[in-house]
């Protein structure tokens, strides 16, 4: 499980307008465009504290404007969408409004839930009731009022009825099938077992796992289960490394940005990326471009709010082993 050497790509930043972006890639009858992208939002909890903060909405509007240039097929988030809940659910209202451009553009999405998206933290971010934190970490009732299966569009299954905490969505891009599997923070054993059954039942889907806490800022798999049920190491041992079609893992929670490459028990490479940031000034988003013909990926982080590129986190990989 050693962290792999990575190749830093040149010029990975995506420009702030469609005109300066790569040319739009469109599929026509009888052809398959092998290149497409998906986006991963970092922890947005600092962007929902006041209604005057436009960073969250700025990001989603930018993604929609650049949809064709990016050939954007899916949007996900590694959690902590909000910071804490209040009686008027004001932060959820801001987050919900910010995701509407994605919904209106009919781009499928799925958001992983972080600890701040539960009833565990109270106003200000500290524990709402320290004696009940392990119980309240599973109370996601408010999140599920504001984000639903119908809004996500592409959900094909859930661990629990009426909840998006553990769900999977599918889409087709680059001529192959993809699955985005979002899992609760420090998941319950039953949730991990459900995820195992989903991945095993869909061996021709390239699986993207998204969960809030998985690697730290140095690219190491986290060992603690926090105040949940299982650790990220448990998730790696019992799900991620066990299936030949798991390709990516994305997480947030800690650090800024990092990555690692692991080899599963079937010899497949698993590409893992962290994007947390907790920014007070801008709005980063990770873009991942996959080329199924070249069997490669390229990822970079760009903040449209102030046209900032985080080129130190550019990464490119070849021979990624796309399942066809």
Protein Blocks (a to p, Z undefined) as FASTA:
>chain_A
ZZcdddddehkaccfbfklmccdddddehiacfbdcddddddfklmmmbfklmklmmmmm
mmmmmmmmnopabdcdeejkbfbdcfklmmmmmmmmmmmmmmmnopacdddddfklmckb
cghhiafblmlmmmmmmmcklmmmmpcfklnopacbdfbghiakbccddddeehiacddd
dddehiafklmmmmmmmmmmmmmbccddddfblbdckopacfbekjafbdfklmmmmmmm
mpmkbmbdcdehiajbdcdddddfkopacdddddeklpakbccdddddddfklopacddd
ddfklopacfklgccdehkopaZZ
